[in-house]
């Protein structure tokens, strides 16, 4: 996971992902430093929440990226 390269950077860290099912970039904002495993678990939790692209917790926020933001980290 590309997050490993930036997990120790000053947070929040935004990871953009192009979602083919909606044809847009999705922005995953990691609010605090966390391990890759914790991040993967939080992503699974966000998907299970039923609010696929509108989710927020203490560790992660998931939303549509603004406009034509290019692929980030």
N, C-alpha and C positions, 0 to 999 in steps of 0.2 A: 504494500500500500504506500502510495506516495507521501502520506502524512508523516512517515518516519523521518523524512528529510527536514521537516519544519516543526515537529512537535515541541522542540525546545525554544522556538522563536517567541517573541512577545506576542501574546494573544490579544484579541481574537484572530484566528487564522481562517481564511475563507478558502474552501475547495469547491471549484465549479465542475459540474458534471453535465454532459449533454444527455438529456433523457429523450430517447427516440419516440417514446409513446406520446409525448406532448410537444416534441419538436422545439424544445427550449433548453437553456442551461438552467440547472438547479444549483443553488448556492448552499453548501453545507458550511455553517460557521461554527468552528470549534472554539468555545469560549474560554476554556482553561486548558493548560497542558494535561494530557492524559495519555495512557498507553494505547497502542494500536488495538489491542484486544478490547479495552474499554470502549474505544471509539466504534469498533465493529458491533459491539453489543448495543450501544446507543443507537446506531443506525438501524439495527434490527428492531429495536423498540419503536423507533420513529415510524417504520413501515407498518408495524403491527397496530399502531395507534389509529389507523384508518384515516389519518389526515396526512396523506402522502407527501404533499409539498407545503404544508403549513403546520410545522411542528416546532416546539421549543421546550427545552429543559435547562437544567443548570449547566449541562455540558455542551449541548448542541442546539443549533437553530437551523431549520431547513425551510427554504423559501425559493421562489422563482428568482433568478438573477435579473438585475435591471437591464433592460434593453438588449443590446448586442454584446454583452460582456464576453470577452474571449476566454478560452479555457485557461484556468489558472493552474494552481499547483496540482 
